[in-house]
Amino acid sequence: MNGVQIVFLWSDALIWLLLAAGLGLVLLVRRSPPLRAAWGKVAASRSGMGAATVLLAFVLVGWLDSLHYRPALPAAEGAEIRYAIEVRSLLDALADPLRSRTEKTYSAPLATHAYVKESTEHPGGGVTRAFPPLLHGGAHLAGAYDKHADDVAWRVAVGVLAAVLLWLPIAVWVAARQGGWGKVWRGETATAWHAVLLTLGAILLVLGPVFSLAGGYHVFGTDKVGQDVLYQVLKSVRTALIIGLVTTLVMLPLAVLLGIVAGYFRGWADDLIQYVYTVLNSIPSVLLIAAAVLMLQVLIDGHPEWFATAAERADLRLLALCFILGMTSWTGLCRLLRGETLKLRELEYIQAAQAFGVGSGRIISRHILPNVMHIVIIALVMDFSSLVLAEAVLSYVGIGVDPSMISFGTMINNARMELGREPVVWWSLAAAFAAMFILVLAANLFADAVRDAFDPRTA
Amino acid sequence: MFAYLVRRLLYALPILIGVNLITFALFFVVNTPDDMARLQLGVKRVTPEAIAEWKAARGYDQPLFFNPEARGLGTVTQTIFFSKSVRLFVGDFGRAEDGRDITREMLNRMGPSLAIALPTFVLGLLVTVSLALMLAFFRATALDLWGVVLCVAMMSVSGLFYIIGGQYLFAKVFRLVPISGYGVGLDAWRFLVLPVLIGVVAGIGASTRWYRTIFLEEVGKDYVRTARAKGLSETWVFFRHVLKNALIPILTGVVVVIPSLFMGSLLTESFFGIPGLGSYTIDAIQAQDFAVVRAMVFVGSVLYILGLILTDISYTLVDPRIRFA
């Protein structure tokens, strides 16, 4: 390893943009008392904060997977340094054993031997059929397979211990800052710290043993081509997050701008915008996405010279998918905003502003936009989970992300026949569905907390 | 009433034209027919002659909008736009890649699609409304709380999981029903039970929660307080007043999907091997059969617009305050 070349994929840039937008939002919230009060309510919600902790863990994984580089190839002395064609991320570097330790084919979770029998020819003649030992899973046992159970138990214990040691200082630090154990424990703090700490503890208690075991085994088994399933799950997180977040980045400006313009100006602008979203709405969204993705595929296949690496091509296809999803999903929010703006523009304070001669642009940005913000925020957090679920379905239909890109959808799609074979291979599907369930459940719970805090009807 | 219907139908026309223009732009302007031919033929067999032949066989060898070589009306009709887009309005969808007539294929496949979608829709509505009614009746109790938690958990599960898991459990482990396939006539019920059941279960989470909110909104209204103040029992108020009034938004809300039931369900049909329109669509997408996808887009939007019109009519039927204006 003599140097790396930092690679900025387009989606990485968007991730940084999203982080910047998130920071901007935090600053905005700190300055505005009503927003601070609303987010304060979210912070006081136990389920909301627990869900937020889980989401943050997912975001951390996704962010680590968004720092890309191309490692340098070993080169002769004095020769020009060349970089590998393969793009890696910081997550790949951290989880390198998971990525590189591939087996021949299927192996069960924590297994030491392959899942299917193989014929081996003996040099003295004769063929035996047996389960061959794995190349990496349990290789450190050096043949002493009777110690397998002890080793697993030992690694779990180490993992639990590490989790506790990691959790305790954090808990002590929080308790010290929030005025003592008792107060935090009984939930008397303004922010629901006990929910955060409990969730964090649960996450660590799961992850500690998993990573401790991952050093010697394939915790979730391996798939058909022998790749570690845990590694695939980790890689899928970024894809899911990008689909869920970047899509909103596409649809937000369209929905907000068109919705408010239609509601505020009425007349022909309203008619035109209503026409556009009725047309888009009337096409079944899967078919519209399918049509757009098919055309995109033709476009990408026709221009291989646009992309330096396969990762860049997959990345651009992912962004295009986000764009297409955004184009098909802005209509719902737009209609809501139009309705709300129609109501707002008749209120006295808007009429007063108009009477004072305030321009339309200023009325919209200063008087209408802040008052429809709650609808926007609620819609954003609600859309996230449905987009993550949609990705899996689209990839199954064959119009999702690039087949070379690891995502929950491609994992499920590749494993779709595995329950049908004998003996059953269940771990790929189970891992993908479980990870997706946790992500979507956390997003749904967080969305509920946000809605309860922002919706004036429930206040 | 009649004049109203005619006006609504006429209003649908510009929307359909818009749909048509979007699909035309997507399929023929973003990529030329030459690009499509290259994709379909594969890398090895691409020669100018092969492309020309492919285009001629499908009628893509004409100009897009205007044909200067033809005479009279032919300058407009002998174009891709006329033959591929305008003809959709009269139900002529052309031929699929395998040479079959798309219109006939669609008519044949509507039956199996409906056989799954209709029972799923009716049963699903009954089950979810009843569950929502129960949660709303026992509101603010432990039953309600855990019911909502269960709903949120159920709606967080991927739809693919219900199908894959259900198929594995009931068809493979318990061997109660065949794994996939479709039968003729009454014999088909064995193949339909599982898909319908899975469809109902998969919809429980989101719908129950949504209907529960509608019920709760209704419970908070003034007339309910008045009814209680009159001394009516809570049960009577709930089932005689709240239920009736809350059913109005629920029923008018689901009317819009009724015509779209013809389209079938993409995932269920493809997993269970039902020869309906959903699996037809999936096959077409995976085989990159542009003609079929185009036809399905058109039919899908026609059915959706029909659903919108039915929704408007249903509003006027249940609420006498809304007139046919």
Contacts between the chains, C-beta under 8 A, distances in Angstrom:
chain1	res1	chain2	res2	distance
A	275	B	14	7.0
A	275	B	15	7.3
A	275	B	18	6.8
A	276	B	18	7.7
A	278	B	15	5.5
A	279	B	15	5.4
A	279	B	18	3.7
A	279	B	19	5.7
A	279	B	22	6.8
A	280	B	22	7.7
A	281	B	304	7.4
A	282	B	15	5.9
A	282	B	19	6.1
A	282	B	300	7.9
A	282	B	301	4.1
A	282	B	304	4.5
A	282	B	305	5.5
A	282	B	308	7.8
A	283	B	19	5.8
A	283	B	22	7.1
A	283	B	23	7.7
A	283	B	297	5.6
A	283	B	300	6.4
A	283	B	301	5.1
A	283	B	304	7.8
A	284	B	260	7.3
A	284	B	263	6.7
A	284	B	296	7.8
A	284	B	297	7.3
A	284	B	300	3.9
A	284	B	301	7.4
A	284	B	304	7.0
A	286	B	266	6.2
A	286	B	281	7.9
A	287	B	281	6.9
A	287	B	293	6.7
A	287	B	296	5.6
A	287	B	297	4.8
A	287	B	300	5.6
A	288	B	297	6.9
A	290	B	281	7.8
A	290	B	285	4.7
A	290	B	293	6.1
A	291	B	23	6.5
A	291	B	26	5.1
A	291	B	27	6.9
A	291	B	293	5.7
A	291	B	294	7.5
A	291	B	297	6.1
A	292	B	26	6.2
A	294	B	285	7.0
A	294	B	288	5.9
A	294	B	290	7.0
A	294	B	293	6.8
A	295	B	26	5.4
A	295	B	27	6.8
A	295	B	30	5.0
A	295	B	31	5.5
A	297	B	39	7.3
A	297	B	288	7.8
A	298	B	31	4.5
A	298	B	35	4.8
A	298	B	36	6.2
A	298	B	38	8.0
A	298	B	39	5.1
A	299	B	30	7.0
A	299	B	31	6.1
A	299	B	35	7.4
A	301	B	38	7.7
A	301	B	39	6.0
A	302	B	31	7.5
A	302	B	35	5.3
A	302	B	38	6.9
A	302	B	39	8.0
A	385	B	156	6.9
A	389	B	158	5.5
A	389	B	159	7.0
A	392	B	158	5.3
A	392	B	160	5.8
A	393	B	158	7.7
A	393	B	159	6.5
A	393	B	160	6.5
A	393	B	266	7.9
A	393	B	267	6.6
A	396	B	160	6.1
A	396	B	267	7.2
A	397	B	266	6.5
A	397	B	282	5.8
A	397	B	285	6.0
A	397	B	286	7.5
A	398	B	282	8.0
A	398	B	285	6.1
A	398	B	286	4.9
A	399	B	285	6.1
A	408	B	158	7.9
A	412	B	158	7.7
A	412	B	160	5.8
A	412	B	164	7.8
A	416	B	164	7.1
A	419	B	164	6.4
A	419	B	167	7.7
A	419	B	168	4.6
A	419	B	172	7.0
A	420	B	172	7.3
A	420	B	179	7.8
A	424	B	168	8.0
A	429	B	164	6.5
A	433	B	157	7.6
A	433	B	158	6.1
A	433	B	160	7.8
A	433	B	161	4.8
A	436	B	158	5.6
A	437	B	156	5.6
A	437	B	157	5.8
A	437	B	158	7.4
A	437	B	161	7.8
A	440	B	156	4.2
A	440	B	157	7.9
A	440	B	158	7.7
A	441	B	152	7.0
A	441	B	153	6.3
A	441	B	156	3.9
A	444	B	152	5.3
A	444	B	155	6.7
A	444	B	156	5.3
A	445	B	152	6.6
A	448	B	152	7.1
